[in-house]
Amino acid sequence: MPGRPKSATRKRHEYRKDHDNLMSQAISAYCTELQKPAGVPRRSSRTICKDFEQIYLQATGKPIKLSHATLSRLAAGGRSLAEMNEAKSWLTPEETECVLAYAKETADRGFPFSHRRLCEHVNKILTACLGPNFPGVGNRW
């Protein structure tokens, strides 16, 4: 919408999306460098990060910093923080979409939506998936 500034959350989300995209490009370039034979000079992870930072800055005019240590770790088969947090989640992406659809449906019908009602709905889903011994998501969920 013209004339309306983006929120700080939206800016962080867009920055993280661009950062992850740029990092994945840098990972593929670094893996290509690692596959070169031993006698051929290779670019270091630090050099690749600097090159991709410069390319992105010239293309968009926005600076993004890439960590060479993160690049090395991810190229060696490590997982990103977002992937690790997703693996720790109790709900699958499909179940999360179901919960969001439920929240939207109750809001569309005009019912007041509360944290307690959301917890009840999520507990029903998780009890069906994880069994009757599931203690529930708790108050701070």
N, C-alpha and C positions, 0 to 999 in steps of 0.2 A: 504494500500500500504506500503510495508516494506521500512524502511529508511525515512519515512516522519512523522514528529510529528503531533499530533492532534492540532487543533486550540483551543484557549481558549473557544470559543463558543461551540465547540463540547464537550469539557471536562465538561463544565457547564451543557450542555444538558444531558450527560450521568450521571453526579452526581445527577441531579434533578430526572431523571428516577429511579435510584437506591434508592434515598431517598424516593420517593413516594411509591415505591414497599415495602420498609422496613417499612414505616409508616403504610401502609395498613395491613401488617402482625401484627404490634404492636397493631393496633386498634382492630383487631379480638381477639387478646390475652387479651387485656384490657376489652373488652366487655364480654369475658368469665369469667374474674375475677369478674366483677360487678354482674354477675348472681349467684354467690355463695351465700349460705344462710348467714344470719347475724352473726351467731356464728363462722363461719369458717374464719380463717385469710386470708386476701386478700393481693395481692401485689399492691403497689401503682403505679401510672402512671410513677413516676420518676424511680422506680425500673424496671418496664417493659422496659422503654426506655434504661436504662443502660444495661439490659440483651441483648436486640436486637442489641445495638451498639457493644457489646462484641462478639456476635455470628457472626455478619457481618465482624468485624475486623479479627476474627480467620479464617473465610471462604475465604475472599478475600485479606486480608492484607491492605485494604483501610479503613480509619476511616470515619464514617458518624455520625453526631450529630443529635439526635432527641430531640425535645422540649416536655417536659411533659405537658406543658400548651396547646400546639397544639394538642397533643394526647387526652387530656381530652375534648377539644372543638370539635374535629372531632368525637370522640366516642359519644358525646351528640347530634350528628346530624348536626354539622356545616359543612360548605363547605370550600374546599381548595381555595387558591388564584387563581389557574388555572381555577377551576370551576366557580368562581365568574366572572372572566374576560371573560370566554366563554359565560356566560349568558348575559353580557353587549354588546356582539358583534352584529352588525346589520346583518351580513351575517351568514347564517347557514353553517354547515360544507360542505354540498353539493354545496352551492353557492360559497364557498371558493374554492372548487375543480374546479368548472367551471371557476372561474377567473384565477386560476393557469394554467388550460388547455389552456385558451385563450392566456395568456402570453407566454406559451411555443409554441403555434401554430404560433403566430406572429414572435417569434424569429426564429423558424424553417424556416419560409418563407423568412427571411432576412430583414423584415421591422424594422426600428428603433423603439424601444419601449420607451415610455416616461411616466412620471408620469401623465401627462394630459390625455393621451390615457387610462391609467389604471383607472383614476377617472371617465372618461366618461363611460367606460364599467360597472364599479361598480354602478354608478348613474343610468344607464339604468335598471340594475337588481333590485336595491332598489326602484326605482320609480314604477316598475311593481309590487313589493311586497307590498310596504307601501303606495302607492297612489301618485297622482300627486302633493300633497302638501309637499312631501319630499324635504327639502332644498338642499340636496346634501351632499357629504362627506366633502367638504371644501378643503382648500389648504394644511393644515397640517396633512392630513390623511395619 
